Amino acid sequence: MTGPRSPISRHVGQVFIPVRDMRRAARWYSELLGFHHEPDHLGHEDTIYDIPTEAGPRLCLDANRPDFVPSGPARFFFWTDDMDGAVRHLRAVGADHVSDVHDIGSLTFVTFTDPDGNLLMVAEPA
């Protein structure tokens, strides 16, 4: 059964991650994801930073609402093909609240928080 065609695409264009201190967050995410961050490349009066991604939706650090409350489940996850290495790296970059590795059959995952308390996840396919 099919419904009416929607003018809205099922392709996610960008995911926004709220942050309070843009420069600190940009440095932390660059270390987490292994890319070189240039603090001069912030946009919109230093309130937006586009994280370079390899594929899929783009990621954007957004400091436009510094009074946000980080709550709820992880909104997305990063892929890995080395969960043990990912957990070691999370601890090395000072990620907070790194969980135990959970195995749900189709994938394994860990959750952790960034310096602003946003819940994030790394997953490895089974």
C-alpha positions in Angstrom: 0.0 0.0 0.0 1.4 3.4 -0.9 0.3 6.8 0.2 0.4 10.1 -1.6 3.8 11.2 -2.8 5.4 13.7 -0.4 7.4 16.7 -1.5 9.7 16.1 1.5 12.7 13.9 0.7 13.6 11.0 3.0 17.3 12.2 2.7 18.6 13.8 5.9 20.6 16.9 5.0 22.2 18.0 8.3 22.1 17.1 12.0 22.6 20.0 14.4 24.5 19.4 17.7 23.8 22.2 20.3 26.9 23.5 22.1 27.6 26.3 24.5 31.3 27.1 23.8 31.9 26.8 20.1 35.7 26.9 20.1 35.9 24.3 22.8 33.4 22.1 21.1 35.0 22.4 17.7 38.4 21.4 19.2 36.8 18.4 21.0 34.9 17.1 18.0 38.0 17.5 15.8 40.0 15.4 18.2 37.1 12.9 18.5 36.7 12.5 14.7 40.4 12.9 13.8 40.4 16.0 11.6 42.3 19.3 11.8 40.1 22.1 13.1 40.9 25.7 12.1 39.3 28.0 14.6 39.1 30.7 11.9 36.5 28.8 9.9 33.5 29.4 12.2 30.5 31.0 10.6 27.5 33.1 11.5 29.4 35.2 14.0 31.1 32.2 15.5 27.8 30.3 16.3 28.0 27.7 13.5 30.7 25.2 12.6 30.2 22.5 9.9 32.0 19.3 10.8 33.7 17.8 7.7 31.9 14.4 7.0 32.8 11.6 4.6 29.3 10.6 3.6 25.7 10.9 4.6 24.2 13.8 6.5 26.4 16.8 7.4 27.0 17.6 11.1 26.8 21.1 12.4 27.8 22.5 15.8 25.3 25.2 16.7 25.9 27.7 19.5 22.8 29.8 18.8 20.9 28.6 21.8 23.4 28.2 24.7 20.6 27.6 27.2 19.6 24.2 25.8 19.1 21.2 28.0 20.8 18.1 26.7 18.3 15.3 27.4 16.8 12.3 25.7 18.3 9.5 23.7 21.2 9.7 21.3 19.8 11.3 18.1 22.3 9.6 15.7 25.4 7.4 15.9 28.9 7.3 14.3 30.0 4.1 12.6 33.1 2.2 13.5 34.7 -1.0 12.3 36.8 -1.3 15.5 34.7 -1.1 18.6 37.6 -1.8 21.0 39.7 0.9 19.4 36.7 3.3 19.4 36.2 2.8 23.2 40.0 3.4 23.8 39.8 6.5 21.7 36.7 7.8 23.5 38.5 7.5 26.8 41.7 9.1 25.4 39.8 12.2 24.2 38.1 12.5 27.6 34.5 11.6 26.5 32.3 11.5 29.6 30.0 8.6 30.7 31.4 6.0 28.2 29.0 3.0 28.6 29.8 -0.6 28.5 29.6 -2.2 25.0 26.1 -3.3 24.3 25.4 -6.1 21.7 21.9 -6.2 20.3 22.5 -8.8 17.6 22.6 -6.6 14.5 25.2 -4.3 16.0 27.2 -3.4 19.0 27.3 0.1 20.4 28.5 2.4 23.2 27.1 5.7 24.3 29.0 8.7 25.7 28.5 12.4 26.2 30.3 15.4 24.7 31.5 18.3 26.9 28.0 19.9 26.7 26.3 16.7 27.9 24.9 15.7 24.5 24.4 11.9 24.4 26.2 10.4 21.4 26.7 6.8 20.2 29.3 4.8 18.3 28.1 1.6 16.6 29.7 -1.4 14.8 27.6 -3.7 12.5 27.6 -7.3 13.5 
